[in-house]
């Protein structure tokens, strides 16, 4: 782990570098997968621009969410907002909400629909999140519990600030997220399976609930017996089934819209011009 700042002891950290790599990978994947599944280029460009906005608002939301956790745990300490203390769930909620709200405002003027990019969105989220988790490892946050010496799994532990050896929960989650990203991309590109969002919410929800038992960084508490992240993990799993049927409805509706548009285009091509009609009348 290396949380120290790299330039003049002030500016750049390995955590920040990993976040930047994650954003670049996210946008790169959006472009590549978008082109492969035939997303309208103008709508893909709009999605990319909106993605930048959603990411920025997501970071603010992640910091606000963690500040709220801390306040609920100990109101006497006051409410403290800091971009150096963030939580992923808050970022995901604020980022997705921002994307949807702006999309709905701009929808009448757009050439595409959100269902066009819905299958690849979870791939973009997971690859960015994966690099973010590597950054967490460098920053020393989101760490795991101390691994007792002499255990058969002691080799798996990593050094924590040159003192305790802990479970590398950040790297474990990064590996899980990269694998999940690859599986979802395979399903979209090779199997034409477009219900990846329910897979993402269910898979990550289960994973996050379980990995919390190995994590040891305190993120506050508002429900006895479970961590805040475990609560939201349960919510993610719970919405997976209704989300599947909602995505199915949107996909069916979009398919019908595209069929109607194709029929109109074909009819327009087959329609004869006034000059052609006049020539037919003369021949008769």
Helices and strands as residue ranges (DSSP letters): H 14-36, H 41-73, G 75-77, H 88-106, G 107-109, H 114-139, G 154-156, E 158-160, E 164-166, H 169-191, H 196-211, H 228-270, H 274-283
